Amino acid sequence: MLPEHVWETDRSLLTLCVNKVVQDMEQHVDTVQVLPRSLKSKLLLVASKRGKLTVKGLHCLVHPDVKILNLSECNACDDFIHAIHKCTHLKKLYLNPGMKQRDISTAVLLDLFPSIPYLSGLYLRQCPTVTDEVMASIANSCPLLTELDIGGCSAVTDTSLKLLKKLQYLTSLNISHSQVSDIGISALVQGECRKSLTELQLQNSPRITEVAIEAIVLHCTNMKVLIFHGCPISGQSQIWIILCIQTSLTADYRRKEPYSFTYRLT
């Protein structure tokens, strides 16, 4: 067995090599293509975190064993999404907006999700091309989904929530800053996911009223975090909601501003 200082030297050398390749990824594409998957995964992790991935580099690094892919700091475009098709065992995909430009079309998103059926976490905030059709593709193709963040996706409507209600493992959903209404929320919380949902973010959604909150409290008995500040709920209704929650569950709530609350249910 090699002495510990030799292992430390090896690890340091590997880190230096990874950093060097990531810094000049385009110059090393041909070499990267023939590397073993374990090394490709290390390069992919570092390059994505630093926003150094290019389309060519991503296509060379992805492989079926990739489990987590974070492209939030990259110039994500349709060509990036095409590369994800190789990640057939992908479990978590981060496409939230970062510091760089994101330009992904609806058509490419529609084509993506059937290729990644084992997805359990999808983070796609503030993406205007996420439509009800895209949500249908997600709901039909990714039955193991547990976490979904589509906050600020302005094209998502109640139709999407009616589709998501069949996701029996869904524990966390962010649908804040959206145009969904009481009708969609009521349909969602009466579906299969009512048993699994523990966190629901609805803040700053102008069509959510006390009707939706009542349905959530009634049907989602395992709910632990419910956030709806910025929704048009009157002060009197908020008091009534607190009483309902305290009757069925234990509640800790924090006042954000006049008549605007965040509830944490325990």
Secondary structure as UniProt FT lines:
FT   HELIX           4..23
FT   HELIX           25..28
FT   HELIX           29..33
FT   HELIX           37..49
FT   TURN            50..51
FT   HELIX           55..61
FT   TURN            64..65
FT   STRAND          68..70
FT   TURN            72..73
FT   HELIX           78..84
FT   TURN            85..86
FT   TURN            88..89
FT   STRAND          92..94
FT   HELIX           106..112
FT   HELIX           113..115
FT   TURN            117..118
FT   STRAND          121..123
FT   TURN            125..126
FT   TURN            128..129
FT   HELIX           132..141
FT   TURN            143..144
FT   STRAND          147..149
FT   TURN            151..152
FT   TURN            154..155
FT   HELIX           158..164
FT   TURN            165..166
FT   TURN            168..169
FT   STRAND          172..174
FT   HELIX           182..188
FT   TURN            189..190
FT   HELIX           192..195
FT   STRAND          199..201
FT   TURN            203..204
FT   TURN            206..207
FT   HELIX           210..219
FT   TURN            221..222
FT   STRAND          225..227
FT   TURN            229..230
FT   HELIX           235..248
FT   STRAND          251..257
FT   TURN            258..259
FT   STRAND          260..265
//
